[in-house]
Amino acid sequence: MTEYTWLVPLPVVLPLVAAGLTLALFRLPRAQRIISVVALSLMVCAGTALLVLDILRSLGAEIDRHGEQGGRTDPGPLEALEPDSIGGGRR
């Protein structure tokens, strides 16, 4: 678990809370508009943060996988499926 795990449920929770607030304020259309704009802005921020964190994590994993000298230390996803690695050689 990382310190950013609280971002994961935001794309689900924010629209639900915003919908509940707008339903509670059914006689105040201006307040409904403000709540909608704030919720959409927070959704964009949360989605962008999740995307950036995912990209940074995958880049970090890519750097760790190649080791210090830049050589591959483990087979790639397609190399692991080649017949040589499965059957111990070609027949």
C-alpha positions, -999 to +999 in steps of 0.1 A: +000+000+000+012+034-008+004+068+005-017+076-026-042+047-023-069+072-011-071+084-048-084+051-061-120+054-048-124+091-057-137+085-092-166+065-077-172+084-045-171+120-059-200+117-084-221+098-058-216+125-032-222+153-058-254+136-069-267+133-034-259+169-026-277+181-058-307+160-050-308+175-015-306+210-029-334+205-054-347+241-050-313+258-055-302+254-091-272+277-087-259+256-058-264+225-080-243+240-108-215+249-083-215+214-069-214+199-104-185+221-115-165+214-083-172+177-086-161+176-122-130+196-115-120+172-087-127+142-109-103+156-135-077+162-108-081+127-094-080+110-128-049+130-138-032+121-105-040+084-109-027+085-145+006+103-136+012+079-107+006+049-129+030+062-155+057+070-129+053+035-113+055+017-146+086+037-156+102+029-122+094-008-127+110-006-162+142+009-148+144-017-120+138-045-145+167-037-167+193-035-139+223-012-136+240-020-169+210-017-191+209-054-199+177-074-195+176-095-163+144-113-170+126-124-201+100-101-216+064-111-219+068-124-255+101-141-249+086-161-221+060-176-245+085-188-271+086-226-277+123-227-267+115-216-232+085-238-228+097-272-242+133-269-235+143-266-271+129-271-306+118-306-316 
